[in-house]
Amino acid sequence: MLIVHVFVHVKHDQIEQFKTASIENARQSLQEEGVARFDVLQQKDDPARFLLVEVYRTEEDPARHKDTEHYKKWRDTVADMMAEPRKSIKYENIFPADG
């Protein structure tokens, strides 16, 4: 498994639109064979900050995800909503076991 945490800081007046677009992208992403999990989290003490937790089955699956129409639509839709460029960190699963 490959776990990617994507940190997003959204403009305050774009929070609801970002949530709507991100939830739709997450729903579509969960239909992909290579996506095990796709969470959209909003920070409690700063609602303009989000964490996307993407769990992929293989190292190749993130590239396949980024080639989907729903990802491209999300990327283009939210581009101007961000207060700063999004950042990501990749993790390797240790526990519990994949599966």
Short mmCIF file of the C-alpha atoms (twelve columns), coordinates in Angstrom:
data_MODEL
# 
_entry.id   MODEL 
# 
loop_
_atom_site.group_PDB 
_atom_site.id 
_atom_site.type_symbol 
_atom_site.label_atom_id 
_atom_site.label_alt_id 
_atom_site.label_comp_id 
_atom_site.label_asym_id 
_atom_site.label_seq_id 
_atom_site.Cartn_x 
_atom_site.Cartn_y 
_atom_site.Cartn_z 
_atom_site.pdbx_PDB_model_num 
ATOM 1  C CA . MET A 1  0.000   0.000  0.000   1 
ATOM 2  C CA . LEU A 2  1.009   3.565  -0.674  1 
ATOM 3  C CA . ILE A 3  -0.595  6.262  1.467   1 
ATOM 4  C CA . VAL A 4  -0.519  9.878  0.337   1 
ATOM 5  C CA . HIS A 5  -1.434  12.780 2.600   1 
ATOM 6  C CA . VAL A 6  -2.300  15.908 0.628   1 
ATOM 7  C CA . PHE A 7  -2.348  19.141 2.635   1 
ATOM 8  C CA . VAL A 8  -4.587  21.853 1.207   1 
ATOM 9  C CA . HIS A 9  -5.109  25.439 2.382   1 
ATOM 10 C CA . VAL A 10 -8.239  26.894 0.785   1 
ATOM 11 C CA . LYS A 11 -9.307  30.522 0.477   1 
ATOM 12 C CA . HIS A 12 -11.933 31.255 3.148   1 
ATOM 13 C CA . ASP A 13 -14.608 32.205 0.627   1 
ATOM 14 C CA . GLN A 14 -14.067 28.954 -1.297  1 
ATOM 15 C CA . ILE A 15 -14.418 26.400 1.527   1 
ATOM 16 C CA . GLU A 16 -17.865 25.060 0.622   1 
ATOM 17 C CA . GLN A 17 -17.073 24.860 -3.093  1 
ATOM 18 C CA . PHE A 18 -13.822 23.021 -2.316  1 
ATOM 19 C CA . LYS A 19 -15.660 20.544 -0.096  1 
ATOM 20 C CA . THR A 20 -18.256 19.855 -2.775  1 
ATOM 21 C CA . ALA A 21 -15.653 19.287 -5.498  1 
ATOM 22 C CA . SER A 22 -13.432 17.165 -3.244  1 
ATOM 23 C CA . ILE A 23 -16.242 14.926 -2.024  1 
ATOM 24 C CA . GLU A 24 -17.280 14.257 -5.618  1 
ATOM 25 C CA . ASN A 25 -13.691 13.447 -6.565  1 
ATOM 26 C CA . ALA A 26 -13.381 11.119 -3.550  1 
ATOM 27 C CA . ARG A 27 -16.618 9.302  -4.456  1 
ATOM 28 C CA . GLN A 28 -15.398 8.757  -8.005  1 
ATOM 29 C CA . SER A 29 -11.908 7.770  -6.822  1 
ATOM 30 C CA . LEU A 30 -13.325 5.004  -4.639  1 
ATOM 31 C CA . GLN A 31 -14.625 3.380  -7.839  1 
ATOM 32 C CA . GLU A 32 -11.056 2.947  -9.102  1 
ATOM 33 C CA . GLU A 33 -9.643  -0.557 -8.710  1 
ATOM 34 C CA . GLY A 34 -6.355  0.776  -7.333  1 
ATOM 35 C CA . VAL A 35 -7.865  3.031  -4.665  1 
ATOM 36 C CA . ALA A 36 -8.397  1.361  -1.286  1 
ATOM 37 C CA . ARG A 37 -9.446  4.509  0.571   1 
ATOM 38 C CA . PHE A 38 -9.933  8.216  -0.109  1 
ATOM 39 C CA . ASP A 39 -10.740 10.491 2.841   1 
ATOM 40 C CA . VAL A 40 -11.502 14.215 2.835   1 
ATOM 41 C CA . LEU A 41 -10.788 15.749 6.250   1 
ATOM 42 C CA . GLN A 42 -11.329 19.341 7.430   1 
ATOM 43 C CA . GLN A 43 -9.234  20.791 10.245  1 
ATOM 44 C CA . LYS A 44 -11.391 21.635 13.289  1 
ATOM 45 C CA . ASP A 45 -9.525  24.743 14.452  1 
ATOM 46 C CA . ASP A 46 -8.924  26.114 10.936  1 
ATOM 47 C CA . PRO A 47 -11.738 25.138 8.539   1 
ATOM 48 C CA . ALA A 48 -9.791  26.459 5.543   1 
ATOM 49 C CA . ARG A 49 -7.277  23.613 5.921   1 
ATOM 50 C CA . PHE A 50 -7.937  20.146 4.571   1 
ATOM 51 C CA . LEU A 51 -6.178  16.808 4.500   1 
ATOM 52 C CA . LEU A 52 -6.834  14.319 1.723   1 
ATOM 53 C CA . VAL A 53 -5.815  10.791 2.704   1 
ATOM 54 C CA . GLU A 54 -5.381  8.658  -0.396  1 
ATOM 55 C CA . VAL A 55 -4.586  4.959  0.001   1 
ATOM 56 C CA . TYR A 56 -3.435  3.154  -3.135  1 
ATOM 57 C CA . ARG A 57 -2.931  -0.577 -3.615  1 
ATOM 58 C CA . THR A 58 0.275   -0.256 -5.669  1 
ATOM 59 C CA . GLU A 59 2.979   2.306  -6.436  1 
ATOM 60 C CA . GLU A 60 1.527   2.684  -9.962  1 
ATOM 61 C CA . ASP A 61 -2.021  3.510  -8.886  1 
ATOM 62 C CA . PRO A 62 -1.502  7.235  -8.102  1 
ATOM 63 C CA . ALA A 63 -0.421  7.844  -11.716 1 
ATOM 64 C CA . ARG A 64 -3.493  5.975  -12.972 1 
ATOM 65 C CA . HIS A 65 -5.657  8.061  -10.628 1 
ATOM 66 C CA . LYS A 66 -4.192  11.307 -11.977 1 
ATOM 67 C CA . ASP A 67 -5.088  10.190 -15.500 1 
ATOM 68 C CA . THR A 68 -8.828  9.892  -14.728 1 
ATOM 69 C CA . GLU A 69 -11.352 12.444 -15.934 1 
ATOM 70 C CA . HIS A 70 -12.739 13.016 -12.440 1 
ATOM 71 C CA . TYR A 71 -9.266  13.838 -11.050 1 
ATOM 72 C CA . LYS A 72 -8.553  16.237 -13.922 1 
ATOM 73 C CA . LYS A 73 -11.924 17.916 -13.346 1 
ATOM 74 C CA . TRP A 74 -11.194 18.251 -9.599  1 
ATOM 75 C CA . ARG A 75 -7.663  19.583 -10.230 1 
ATOM 76 C CA . ASP A 76 -8.912  22.230 -12.632 1 
ATOM 77 C CA . THR A 77 -11.945 23.148 -10.514 1 
ATOM 78 C CA . VAL A 78 -10.036 23.694 -7.266  1 
ATOM 79 C CA . ALA A 79 -6.888  25.304 -8.704  1 
ATOM 80 C CA . ASP A 80 -8.035  28.871 -8.022  1 
ATOM 81 C CA . MET A 81 -9.581  27.960 -4.654  1 
ATOM 82 C CA . MET A 82 -6.245  27.364 -2.974  1 
ATOM 83 C CA . ALA A 83 -4.620  29.963 -0.741  1 
ATOM 84 C CA . GLU A 84 -1.234  28.321 -1.418  1 
ATOM 85 C CA . PRO A 85 0.013   25.357 -3.445  1 
ATOM 86 C CA . ARG A 86 -1.013  22.000 -2.016  1 
ATOM 87 C CA . LYS A 87 1.674   19.724 -0.592  1 
ATOM 88 C CA . SER A 88 1.838   15.970 -0.285  1 
ATOM 89 C CA . ILE A 89 3.778   13.415 1.703   1 
ATOM 90 C CA . LYS A 90 3.956   9.721  0.770   1 
ATOM 91 C CA . TYR A 91 3.871   6.999  3.406   1 
ATOM 92 C CA . GLU A 92 4.444   3.262  3.437   1 
ATOM 93 C CA . ASN A 93 2.007   1.116  5.387   1 
ATOM 94 C CA . ILE A 94 3.469   -0.619 8.445   1 
ATOM 95 C CA . PHE A 95 0.445   -1.706 10.501  1 
ATOM 96 C CA . PRO A 96 -2.153  -3.090 10.174  1 
ATOM 97 C CA . ALA A 97 -1.174  -5.427 7.382   1 
ATOM 98 C CA . ASP A 98 -2.322  -4.619 3.856   1 
ATOM 99 C CA . GLY A 99 -5.529  -6.350 3.017   1 
# 
